[in-house]
């Protein structure tokens, strides 16, 4: 028994006529394995992805407050996909406590709202 999977050309032809789905991925902070996966996801022509980070901790070299050591990753973690930083409004902000307001009302001009309502 042989599986018949469509070729990349067939898939591209079928998906080019479909509207792209807007996808918001809300995550607590920047991590290497997450960034690698996001770079793969944005290659899907059916998806228009925006990543919203509650914290940019881990994106650049710096002291990790929870581990007390300097951290610097081996690759640029914010390249290859669209992202925004949404303020963490938690009373005690931290990676495990992320409270955000997505502010999608008509009067809001947030980058998040603009992305979701585009086209």
C-alpha positions in Angstrom: 0.0 0.0 0.0 1.4 3.4 -1.0 0.4 6.8 0.4 -0.3 9.5 -2.2 0.7 12.8 -0.7 0.3 16.0 -2.8 3.5 17.6 -4.1 4.6 21.0 -2.8 3.5 22.5 -6.1 0.0 21.0 -5.8 -0.3 22.2 -2.2 0.9 25.7 -3.0 -1.6 25.9 -5.9 -4.5 24.8 -3.7 -3.6 27.0 -0.7 -2.9 30.2 -2.7 -6.6 30.7 -3.5 -7.6 30.3 0.2 -7.6 33.3 2.6 -4.8 33.2 5.1 -5.9 32.5 8.7 -4.7 35.0 11.2 -3.1 33.3 14.2 -2.1 34.9 17.5 0.4 33.0 19.6 0.6 34.3 23.2 3.6 33.2 25.1 5.3 34.1 28.4 8.8 34.7 27.1 11.4 34.1 24.4 12.9 30.6 24.3 15.2 29.0 21.7 13.1 25.9 20.9 10.0 28.0 20.6 11.7 30.5 18.1 12.8 27.6 15.9 9.3 26.2 15.8 7.8 29.6 15.0 10.2 30.0 12.1 8.8 26.7 10.7 5.2 27.7 11.3 5.4 31.0 9.4 6.5 29.1 6.3 2.9 27.8 6.0 1.2 29.9 3.3 -2.2 29.4 4.9 -1.2 31.2 8.1 -0.5 34.8 9.0 1.2 34.5 12.4 1.8 37.1 15.1 3.6 36.2 18.3 2.9 38.2 21.4 5.5 37.9 24.2 4.6 38.9 27.8 8.3 39.3 28.5 11.4 39.7 26.3 13.5 38.0 29.0 15.9 35.6 27.2 15.9 37.5 23.9 19.3 39.2 24.7 22.2 38.5 26.9 21.3 39.3 30.5 20.9 38.1 34.0 18.1 35.5 34.5 16.4 36.6 37.7 15.0 33.1 38.5 18.3 31.3 38.0 20.7 34.1 39.0 23.1 33.5 36.0 24.0 35.3 32.8 22.2 33.8 29.8 22.9 34.3 26.1 21.5 32.0 23.4 23.4 30.8 20.4 20.9 32.2 17.8 18.9 35.4 17.3 15.6 34.5 18.8 13.3 37.2 17.5 14.2 36.9 13.8 12.1 35.2 11.1 8.6 35.9 12.3 6.4 38.9 13.3 6.2 39.6 17.1 5.1 42.2 19.6 5.7 42.8 23.3 2.5 43.0 25.3 3.0 44.5 28.8 2.6 42.0 31.6 0.0 43.6 33.9 0.3 41.0 36.7 0.6 42.4 40.2 3.7 40.1 40.6 5.1 39.8 37.1 7.1 36.8 36.3 7.4 34.0 33.7 4.8 32.0 35.5 2.4 34.9 36.1 1.5 36.7 32.9 -1.7 38.8 32.7 -2.3 40.7 29.5 -5.0 42.9 28.1 -5.3 42.3 24.4 -7.2 45.6 23.9 -9.3 44.8 20.8 -11.9 47.5 21.2 -12.6 49.8 18.2 -10.9 52.7 19.9 -7.6 50.9 20.4 -4.8 51.4 18.0 -2.6 48.6 19.3 -0.3 46.7 16.9 -2.1 43.5 17.9 -5.5 44.8 16.9 -4.1 46.2 13.6 -2.6 42.9 12.8 -5.8 40.9 13.5 -8.0 43.3 11.5 -5.8 43.6 8.4 -7.2 42.3 5.4 
